[in-house]
């Protein structure tokens, strides 16, 4: 995302500072950028867009250099790039492209009161290894991350295991664009590839799974019929809008929060003390008291012979 920001800034300066080469040189020098590399990136961007046009994923006549085709109203058609400013959606696309390159940060790095630097903390990989951010990573000296889950481009091993080009992504990005989902309705837990676990309302988990199925069906329909404008249909527009709004709810938030303050999605580590079912409604078998305290059954005898509601005398 840092590279994307620098690239977009360079393109803006080229338009606004025409004839003022010293402004461009100053920007490039201060940002440690190579103009030749930026031109190559612009050329690659144009080539990728042309390839997407050829296979039907972009409308014919679409150009990324601003010379787009005209819509029916006579204004430039920019709908294929309408969500380019939605950074949460851009992060979700990165998540889809880089998954399963995911690492999980310790909880303290999303705590506002944290005093440690990110560089001092070990992240956990899918294999259970302790990994660290490479010193060249932008977040290396930060004291807080926007989210515990990060996707990365490259992993190397020297004195430690390091990752480069690390970007925090939200829970919804992983749930929608990550690996295989498995729901555990009784516990209210969803797993991604059996290693990333979230506590989530069963109804919401089913809706997310349905959204994923709809996206896959839409993509398959486009692959089978490239000339069909699936995003222009009412179904396609509604699906894109739903996904975009869902991802935007995570903007500037550590977790997705409902209006009543309860967390919609939160990490789950599998501890029994987090499982409401294991706690019951009473004391359980220690005192044999409490309605539903499952020591020996509903209202059964406690280990010490204490009586619960409706229990029998010894």
Secondary structure, DSSP 8 states (H G I E B T S, - for coil): -HHHHHHHHHHHHHHHTTT-HHHHHHHHHHHT--HHHHHHHHHHHHHHHHHHHHTTSS-TT--TTS---B-TTSSB--GGGTTTT-HHHHHHHHHHHHTT-EEE--GGGG-TT--S-GGGS-EEETTS-EEEE-TTSGGGG-S--S-SEEE-SEEEESSSEEEES-EEE-HHHHHHHSS-EEEETTTTEEEETTTEEEEE-HHHHHHHHHHHHHHHHHHHHHHH-TTS-TTTSHHHHHHHHHHHHHHHTTTT-SSEE-TTS-EEEEE----GGG-HHHH-SS-TTTT--STT--SSSTT---TTS---TT----
